[in-house]
């Protein structure tokens, strides 16, 4: 669900459908995406709202997760480059 307008995107019917079709084996978890658009105050407000309605929920930011993944890739690439440089230095030292 898009965090920018939870009232518009939340569907109680979908929650009921999951409960009916899953015959109790499926759990409904509301994922509130684009949480980076919300202030801390709004996250607290919506968390309280959905908790009072007994709706399990989490806040998620695809943008923040993408940035984390890109940083991990960058860190991995830097580590590989350092290992290659160390291997070259070792090979050069052994050759001398």
Secondary structure as the mmCIF struct_conf table of DSSP 4:
data_model
#
loop_
_struct_conf.conf_type_id
_struct_conf.id
_struct_conf.beg_label_comp_id
_struct_conf.beg_label_asym_id
_struct_conf.beg_label_seq_id
_struct_conf.end_label_comp_id
_struct_conf.end_label_asym_id
_struct_conf.end_label_seq_id
STRN STRN1 UNK A 2 UNK A 2
HELX_RH_3T_P HELX_RH_3T_P1 UNK A 3 UNK A 5
HELX_RH_AL_P HELX_RH_AL_P1 UNK A 6 UNK A 9
HELX_RH_AL_P HELX_RH_AL_P2 UNK A 12 UNK A 21
TURN_TY1_P TURN_TY1_P1 UNK A 22 UNK A 24
BEND BEND1 UNK A 25 UNK A 26
STRN STRN2 UNK A 30 UNK A 32
STRN STRN3 UNK A 33 UNK A 33
HELX_RH_3T_P HELX_RH_3T_P2 UNK A 35 UNK A 37
BEND BEND2 UNK A 38 UNK A 38
HELX_RH_AL_P HELX_RH_AL_P3 UNK A 40 UNK A 52
TURN_TY1_P TURN_TY1_P2 UNK A 53 UNK A 54
STRN STRN4 UNK A 57 UNK A 59
HELX_RH_AL_P HELX_RH_AL_P4 UNK A 62 UNK A 95
#
